[in-house]
Amino acid sequence: MNDPSSPAEEKGASNPGSAAPGQLQIEIDEATAQGAYVNFMIVGHTDTEFTLDFIYVQPHQPKGKVRFRVITAPSHAKRMLAALEENVRKHEASHGPIKAGSEPEKKIGFSQS
């Protein structure tokens, strides 16, 4: 699976006439392209979908904020996992092992804003 942030992929997405026949064209607006930093994630699932909440927790604060939520089919969640595993392997091959962060010490709950 290709790294969606590679320059070739971005070039194809921004130049609609440059794609090979049968190639999927993906557009991204400027705000979305900026991305959002997250340092925590919660995953939930039912028999028909996975929900991934991407969260930013400020250091030394008792609260975090969900920056975005992705809801997807189990089959796509499995493809996402495979793509992430492949890209982590590539990153570690180039930059060395990634040290896993520690689990949060506090209980986690949701509040509506």
Buried (B, 14 or more C-beta within 10 A) or exposed (E): EEEEEEEEEBEBBEEEEEEEEEEEEEEEEEEEEEEEEBEBEBEEEEEEEBBBBBBBBEEEEEEBEBBEEBEBEEEEBEEBEEBEEEBEEEEEEEEEEEEEEEEEEEEEEEEEE
